[in-house]
Amino acid sequence: MGPRRARAAHLAEGLRAYGLIAAMWVRSTMTYRFSFAMTLLSNFTATLFDFVVILLMFGHVRGLGGFTFAEVAFLYGTTSTAFGLADLALGQVGRLGKRVRDGTVDTLLVRPVPVLAQVAADRFALRRLGRVTQGLLVLVWSLVILDVAWTPLKVALVPVMVVTGGVIFSSVMVAGAAFQFWAQDGSEVTNSFTYGGNTLLQYPPSIFAGDLVRGVVYVVPLAFVNWVPALYVLGRQAPAGLPGWVAFASPAVAAVCCVLAGLAWRVGIRSYRSTGS
């Protein structure tokens, strides 16, 4: 078997293992349906407060950084939905640092299943659908109230933006998990890029310092989650002096992020040293 086929087979094996482990946790969760409904509702409500802050803000101002309420709601909806999808699928990788500290990564290594699939699907939290639902509702509402000259390209860019944004956030989560092989207690560093990045992208780039905007464009390309394509949809200039055509570069950026995250994960796994306990 050639190296390309071997990689494809390994990926397929990982996805199958992930699905089986996640399905097991879903069945366990649905055993207590009322408890699940309550946790789902609480997750939905907790994330809703982020948007309530924006609602209260626009109760006192007409615009924010030159953006209308509908435009900010669009930014909020796109990034919240994308982040919610990534958090649902891979949010559990943030627990890897604890496994490294207590040595339980050893157990994962001896199983005939890719370690990343095991870590990502462990204790799969279906309640995180509340975040996805809340973000999606705001996104749909913003599309209804937006005053935009829609074209086929702009219409197609919205779902592409959400999917590729989820992939970019997922890549950052995996890279952050790989970092914990060395840091062991570095989950807060990863959270500053994931949860912090999600909060950052909910607001217009025009209210932030230029260096910060350039950082999330050229260093950690979170701007391609929604700022870059969303500004094209809204008929505004791309951030940080980017040309207009980069609005369609999000899939390519997501692919590069996946490759880099995969390399970081492989290096992290190879550098792992058991606690010896």
C-alpha positions as a Markdown table, in Angstrom:
| # | Residue | x | y | z |
|---|---|---|---|---|
| 1 | Met | 0.0 | 0.0 | 0.0 |
| 2 | Gly | 1.4 | 3.4 | -1.0 |
| 3 | Pro | 1.9 | 6.2 | 1.5 |
| 4 | Arg | -1.1 | 8.2 | 0.2 |
| 5 | Arg | -3.4 | 5.1 | 0.5 |
| 6 | Ala | -2.0 | 4.4 | 4.0 |
| 7 | Arg | -2.8 | 8.0 | 5.1 |
| 8 | Ala | -6.3 | 7.7 | 3.7 |
| 9 | Ala | -6.9 | 4.4 | 5.4 |
| 10 | His | -5.6 | 5.9 | 8.7 |
| 11 | Leu | -7.9 | 8.8 | 8.3 |
| 12 | Ala | -10.9 | 6.6 | 7.6 |
| 13 | Glu | -10.1 | 4.4 | 10.6 |
| 14 | Gly | -9.9 | 7.5 | 12.8 |
| 15 | Leu | -13.2 | 8.9 | 11.6 |
| 16 | Arg | -14.9 | 5.5 | 12.1 |
| 17 | Ala | -13.4 | 5.2 | 15.7 |
| 18 | Tyr | -14.5 | 8.8 | 16.5 |
| 19 | Gly | -18.0 | 8.0 | 15.3 |
| 20 | Leu | -18.3 | 4.8 | 17.4 |
| 21 | Ile | -17.0 | 6.5 | 20.6 |
| 22 | Ala | -19.1 | 9.6 | 20.1 |
| 23 | Ala | -22.2 | 7.4 | 19.5 |
| 24 | Met | -21.5 | 5.5 | 22.7 |
| 25 | Trp | -21.5 | 8.8 | 24.7 |
| 26 | Val | -24.6 | 10.0 | 22.9 |
| 27 | Arg | -26.5 | 6.8 | 23.9 |
| 28 | Ser | -25.3 | 7.3 | 27.4 |
| 29 | Thr | -26.5 | 10.9 | 27.4 |
| 30 | Met | -29.9 | 10.1 | 26.0 |
| 31 | Thr | -30.5 | 7.6 | 28.8 |
| 32 | Tyr | -31.5 | 10.6 | 30.9 |
| 33 | Arg | -33.4 | 12.6 | 28.4 |
| 34 | Phe | -34.8 | 15.2 | 30.9 |
| 35 | Ser | -31.3 | 15.9 | 32.3 |
| 36 | Phe | -30.0 | 16.3 | 28.7 |
| 37 | Ala | -32.8 | 18.7 | 27.8 |
| 38 | Met | -32.0 | 20.8 | 30.9 |
| 39 | Thr | -28.2 | 20.9 | 30.2 |
| 40 | Leu | -28.9 | 21.7 | 26.5 |
| 41 | Leu | -31.2 | 24.6 | 27.5 |
| 42 | Ser | -28.7 | 25.9 | 30.0 |
| 43 | Asn | -25.9 | 25.8 | 27.4 |
| 44 | Phe | -28.2 | 27.6 | 24.9 |
| 45 | Thr | -29.1 | 30.3 | 27.6 |
| 46 | Ala | -25.5 | 30.8 | 28.7 |
| 47 | Thr | -24.2 | 31.5 | 25.2 |
| 48 | Leu | -27.2 | 33.7 | 24.5 |
| 49 | Phe | -26.0 | 36.2 | 27.1 |
| 50 | Asp | -23.1 | 37.0 | 24.7 |
| 51 | Phe | -25.6 | 38.3 | 22.2 |
| 52 | Val | -27.7 | 40.0 | 24.9 |
| 53 | Val | -24.6 | 42.2 | 25.6 |
| 54 | Ile | -24.7 | 43.3 | 21.9 |
| 55 | Leu | -28.4 | 44.0 | 22.1 |
| 56 | Leu | -27.9 | 46.2 | 25.2 |
| 57 | Met | -25.0 | 48.0 | 23.5 |
| 58 | Phe | -27.1 | 48.9 | 20.5 |
| 59 | Gly | -29.8 | 50.1 | 22.8 |
| 60 | His | -27.5 | 53.1 | 23.5 |
| 61 | Val | -25.7 | 53.5 | 20.2 |
| 62 | Arg | -26.7 | 53.6 | 16.5 |
| 63 | Gly | -23.6 | 51.8 | 15.2 |
| 64 | Leu | -20.4 | 50.2 | 16.4 |
| 65 | Gly | -17.2 | 51.0 | 14.5 |
| 66 | Gly | -19.3 | 52.1 | 11.5 |
| 67 | Phe | -21.3 | 48.8 | 11.5 |
| 68 | Thr | -25.0 | 48.5 | 11.9 |
| 69 | Phe | -26.7 | 46.2 | 14.4 |
| 70 | Ala | -27.7 | 43.8 | 11.5 |
| 71 | Glu | -24.0 | 43.6 | 10.4 |
| 72 | Val | -22.7 | 42.9 | 13.9 |
| 73 | Ala | -25.4 | 40.3 | 14.3 |
| 74 | Phe | -24.1 | 38.7 | 11.1 |
| 75 | Leu | -20.6 | 38.7 | 12.4 |
| 76 | Tyr | -21.8 | 37.2 | 15.6 |
| 77 | Gly | -23.9 | 34.5 | 14.0 |
| 78 | Thr | -21.2 | 33.3 | 11.6 |
| 79 | Thr | -18.4 | 33.0 | 14.2 |
| 80 | Ser | -20.6 | 31.6 | 16.9 |
| 81 | Thr | -22.0 | 28.9 | 14.6 |
| 82 | Ala | -18.5 | 28.0 | 13.3 |
| 83 | Phe | -17.0 | 27.9 | 16.8 |
| 84 | Gly | -20.0 | 25.9 | 18.1 |
| 85 | Leu | -19.4 | 23.2 | 15.4 |
| 86 | Ala | -15.7 | 23.0 | 16.3 |
| 87 | Asp | -16.4 | 22.9 | 20.0 |
| 88 | Leu | -19.0 | 20.2 | 19.5 |
| 89 | Ala | -16.7 | 18.0 | 17.4 |
| 90 | Leu | -13.3 | 18.7 | 19.1 |
| 91 | Gly | -13.9 | 20.6 | 22.3 |
| 92 | Gln | -12.8 | 17.6 | 24.4 |
| 93 | Val | -9.1 | 17.8 | 23.2 |
| 94 | Gly | -8.6 | 20.6 | 25.7 |
| 95 | Arg | -8.6 | 17.9 | 28.4 |
| 96 | Leu | -5.4 | 16.4 | 27.0 |
| 97 | Gly | -3.2 | 18.3 | 29.4 |
| 98 | Lys | -4.7 | 16.4 | 32.4 |
| 99 | Arg | -4.1 | 13.1 | 30.6 |
| 100 | Val | -0.5 | 14.0 | 30.0 |
| 101 | Arg | 0.0 | 14.9 | 33.7 |
| 102 | Asp | -1.6 | 11.7 | 35.1 |
| 103 | Gly | -0.1 | 9.4 | 32.5 |
| 104 | Thr | -3.4 | 8.1 | 31.1 |
| 105 | Val | -2.2 | 8.9 | 27.5 |
| 106 | Asp | -0.4 | 5.6 | 27.8 |
| 107 | Thr | -3.7 | 3.8 | 27.8 |
| 108 | Leu | -4.7 | 5.5 | 24.6 |
| 109 | Leu | -1.4 | 4.7 | 22.9 |
| 110 | Val | -1.8 | 0.9 | 23.3 |
| 111 | Arg | -5.3 | 0.8 | 21.8 |
| 112 | Pro | -5.5 | 0.0 | 18.0 |
| 113 | Val | -7.3 | 3.4 | 17.4 |
| 114 | Pro | -5.7 | 6.8 | 16.5 |
| 115 | Val | -5.1 | 8.8 | 19.7 |
| 116 | Leu | -6.6 | 12.0 | 18.4 |
| 117 | Ala | -9.9 | 10.2 | 17.6 |
| 118 | Gln | -10.0 | 8.8 | 21.2 |
| 119 | Val | -9.2 | 12.2 | 22.8 |
| 120 | Ala | -11.7 | 14.1 | 20.6 |
| 121 | Ala | -14.6 | 11.7 | 21.1 |
| 122 | Asp | -14.1 | 11.0 | 24.8 |
| 123 | Arg | -17.1 | 12.2 | 26.8 |
| 124 | Phe | -18.6 | 13.6 | 23.7 |
| 125 | Ala | -20.8 | 16.5 | 24.9 |
| 126 | Leu | -24.1 | 16.6 | 22.9 |
| 127 | Arg | -25.2 | 19.5 | 25.1 |
| 128 | Arg | -22.9 | 21.8 | 23.1 |
| 129 | Leu | -25.5 | 21.7 | 20.4 |
| 130 | Gly | -27.0 | 24.6 | 22.4 |
| 131 | Arg | -24.2 | 26.9 | 21.3 |
| 132 | Val | -24.6 | 25.8 | 17.6 |
| 133 | Thr | -28.3 | 26.3 | 17.7 |
| 134 | Gln | -28.0 | 29.8 | 19.3 |
| 135 | Gly | -25.4 | 31.0 | 16.8 |
| 136 | Leu | -27.4 | 29.6 | 13.9 |
| 137 | Leu | -30.6 | 31.3 | 15.0 |
| 138 | Val | -28.8 | 34.7 | 15.2 |
| 139 | Leu | -27.2 | 34.1 | 11.8 |
| 140 | Val | -30.6 | 33.3 | 10.1 |
| 141 | Trp | -32.1 | 36.4 | 11.8 |
| 142 | Ser | -29.3 | 38.6 | 10.6 |
| 143 | Leu | -29.7 | 37.4 | 7.1 |
| 144 | Val | -33.3 | 38.4 | 7.2 |
| 145 | Ile | -32.7 | 41.9 | 8.4 |
| 146 | Leu | -29.5 | 42.6 | 6.5 |
| 147 | Asp | -29.6 | 45.2 | 3.8 |
| 148 | Val | -27.3 | 43.6 | 1.3 |
| 149 | Ala | -27.3 | 43.3 | -2.5 |
| 150 | Trp | -27.2 | 39.5 | -2.7 |
| 151 | Thr | -25.4 | 37.8 | -5.5 |
| 152 | Pro | -24.9 | 34.0 | -6.1 |
| 153 | Leu | -21.3 | 34.3 | -4.9 |
| 154 | Lys | -22.4 | 36.0 | -1.7 |
| 155 | Val | -25.1 | 33.5 | -1.0 |
| 156 | Ala | -22.7 | 30.6 | -1.5 |
| 157 | Leu | -20.1 | 32.2 | 0.7 |
| 158 | Val | -22.2 | 32.2 | 3.8 |
| 159 | Pro | -22.3 | 28.3 | 4.3 |
| 160 | Val | -18.7 | 28.0 | 3.1 |
| 161 | Met | -17.7 | 30.6 | 5.7 |
| 162 | Val | -19.4 | 28.6 | 8.5 |
| 163 | Val | -17.9 | 25.3 | 7.5 |
| 164 | Thr | -14.4 | 26.5 | 6.9 |
| 165 | Gly | -14.5 | 28.6 | 10.0 |
| 166 | Gly | -15.3 | 25.5 | 12.0 |
| 167 | Val | -12.4 | 23.8 | 10.4 |
| 168 | Ile | -10.0 | 26.6 | 11.3 |
| 169 | Phe | -11.2 | 26.7 | 14.9 |
| 170 | Ser | -10.8 | 22.9 | 15.0 |
| 171 | Ser | -7.3 | 23.1 | 13.7 |
| 172 | Val | -6.4 | 25.7 | 16.4 |
| 173 | Met | -7.9 | 23.3 | 19.0 |
| 174 | Val | -5.8 | 20.4 | 17.8 |
| 175 | Ala | -2.6 | 22.5 | 17.6 |
| 176 | Gly | -3.3 | 23.7 | 21.1 |
| 177 | Ala | -3.8 | 20.1 | 22.3 |
| 178 | Ala | -0.4 | 19.2 | 20.7 |
| 179 | Phe | 1.1 | 22.1 | 22.7 |
| 180 | Gln | 0.0 | 20.4 | 25.9 |
| 181 | Phe | 2.4 | 17.5 | 25.4 |
| 182 | Trp | 5.1 | 20.0 | 26.4 |
| 183 | Ala | 3.2 | 22.6 | 28.5 |
| 184 | Gln | 0.9 | 19.9 | 30.2 |
| 185 | Asp | -1.2 | 22.7 | 31.7 |
| 186 | Gly | -1.5 | 25.0 | 28.7 |
| 187 | Ser | -5.2 | 24.8 | 28.1 |
| 188 | Glu | -5.8 | 28.5 | 29.0 |
| 189 | Val | -3.3 | 29.4 | 26.2 |
| 190 | Thr | -5.4 | 27.5 | 23.7 |
| 191 | Asn | -8.6 | 29.0 | 25.1 |
| 192 | Ser | -7.3 | 32.5 | 24.5 |
| 193 | Phe | -7.2 | 31.7 | 20.7 |
| 194 | Thr | -10.4 | 29.6 | 20.6 |
| 195 | Tyr | -12.9 | 31.1 | 23.0 |
| 196 | Gly | -11.1 | 34.4 | 22.9 |
| 197 | Gly | -10.9 | 34.4 | 19.1 |
| 198 | Asn | -14.6 | 33.6 | 19.0 |
| 199 | Thr | -15.4 | 36.7 | 21.1 |
| 200 | Leu | -13.1 | 38.8 | 19.1 |
| 201 | Leu | -14.6 | 37.9 | 15.8 |
| 202 | Gln | -18.1 | 38.7 | 17.0 |
| 203 | Tyr | -17.3 | 42.4 | 16.7 |
| 204 | Pro | -16.2 | 44.5 | 13.7 |
| 205 | Pro | -12.4 | 44.7 | 13.1 |
| 206 | Ser | -12.7 | 48.5 | 12.9 |
| 207 | Ile | -12.9 | 48.8 | 16.7 |
| 208 | Phe | -9.6 | 46.9 | 17.4 |
| 209 | Ala | -6.0 | 48.1 | 17.1 |
| 210 | Gly | -4.4 | 47.6 | 13.8 |
| 211 | Asp | -1.7 | 45.3 | 15.2 |
| 212 | Leu | -4.3 | 43.0 | 16.7 |
| 213 | Val | -6.2 | 42.8 | 13.4 |
| 214 | Arg | -3.0 | 42.1 | 11.5 |
| 215 | Gly | -2.1 | 39.4 | 14.0 |
| 216 | Val | -5.4 | 37.5 | 13.4 |
| 217 | Val | -4.9 | 37.9 | 9.6 |
| 218 | Tyr | -1.3 | 37.0 | 9.1 |
| 219 | Val | -0.1 | 35.1 | 12.2 |
| 220 | Val | -3.1 | 33.1 | 13.6 |
| 221 | Pro | -5.5 | 33.4 | 10.6 |
| 222 | Leu | -8.7 | 33.5 | 12.6 |
| 223 | Ala | -9.8 | 36.5 | 10.5 |
| 224 | Phe | -10.6 | 34.0 | 7.7 |
| 225 | Val | -13.3 | 32.4 | 9.9 |
| 226 | Asn | -15.6 | 35.4 | 9.2 |
| 227 | Trp | -14.0 | 38.8 | 9.0 |
| 228 | Val | -12.5 | 38.4 | 5.6 |
| 229 | Pro | -15.4 | 36.7 | 3.8 |
| 230 | Ala | -18.1 | 38.5 | 5.8 |
| 231 | Leu | -16.8 | 41.9 | 4.9 |
| 232 | Tyr | -17.0 | 40.9 | 1.2 |
| 233 | Val | -20.7 | 39.8 | 1.8 |
| 234 | Leu | -21.3 | 43.2 | 3.5 |
| 235 | Gly | -19.7 | 45.1 | 0.7 |
| 236 | Arg | -16.9 | 46.4 | 2.8 |
| 237 | Gln | -13.1 | 46.6 | 2.4 |
| 238 | Ala | -11.1 | 43.6 | 3.5 |
| 239 | Pro | -9.1 | 44.1 | 6.8 |
| 240 | Ala | -5.4 | 44.7 | 7.1 |
| 241 | Gly | -5.0 | 45.9 | 3.5 |
| 242 | Leu | -5.9 | 42.5 | 2.0 |
| 243 | Pro | -7.1 | 42.4 | -1.6 |
| 244 | Gly | -10.8 | 41.7 | -2.2 |
| 245 | Trp | -10.2 | 38.3 | -3.8 |
| 246 | Val | -9.0 | 36.8 | -0.5 |
| 247 | Ala | -12.6 | 36.6 | 0.6 |
| 248 | Phe | -12.7 | 33.3 | -1.3 |
| 249 | Ala | -9.4 | 32.0 | 0.2 |
| 250 | Ser | -10.9 | 30.6 | 3.5 |
| 251 | Pro | -11.1 | 27.0 | 2.2 |
| 252 | Ala | -7.4 | 27.2 | 1.3 |
| 253 | Val | -6.5 | 28.7 | 4.6 |
| 254 | Ala | -8.5 | 26.0 | 6.4 |
| 255 | Ala | -6.7 | 23.3 | 4.5 |
| 256 | Val | -3.3 | 24.8 | 5.4 |
| 257 | Cys | -4.4 | 25.0 | 9.0 |
| 258 | Cys | -5.4 | 21.4 | 9.0 |
| 259 | Val | -1.9 | 20.3 | 7.6 |
| 260 | Leu | -0.1 | 22.4 | 10.2 |
| 261 | Ala | -2.2 | 21.1 | 13.0 |
| 262 | Gly | -1.7 | 17.6 | 11.9 |
| 263 | Leu | 2.1 | 18.1 | 11.8 |
| 264 | Ala | 2.0 | 19.7 | 15.3 |
| 265 | Trp | 0.0 | 16.7 | 16.6 |
| 266 | Arg | 2.4 | 14.2 | 15.1 |
| 267 | Val | 5.4 | 16.0 | 16.7 |
| 268 | Gly | 3.6 | 16.2 | 20.0 |
| 269 | Ile | 2.8 | 12.5 | 20.0 |
| 270 | Arg | 6.4 | 11.6 | 19.2 |
| 271 | Ser | 7.7 | 13.8 | 22.0 |
| 272 | Tyr | 5.4 | 12.3 | 24.6 |
| 273 | Arg | 7.2 | 10.7 | 27.6 |
| 274 | Ser | 5.2 | 8.7 | 30.1 |
| 275 | Thr | 5.1 | 9.7 | 33.7 |
| 276 | Gly | 6.4 | 6.2 | 34.5 |
| 277 | Ser | 3.6 | 5.6 | 37.1 |
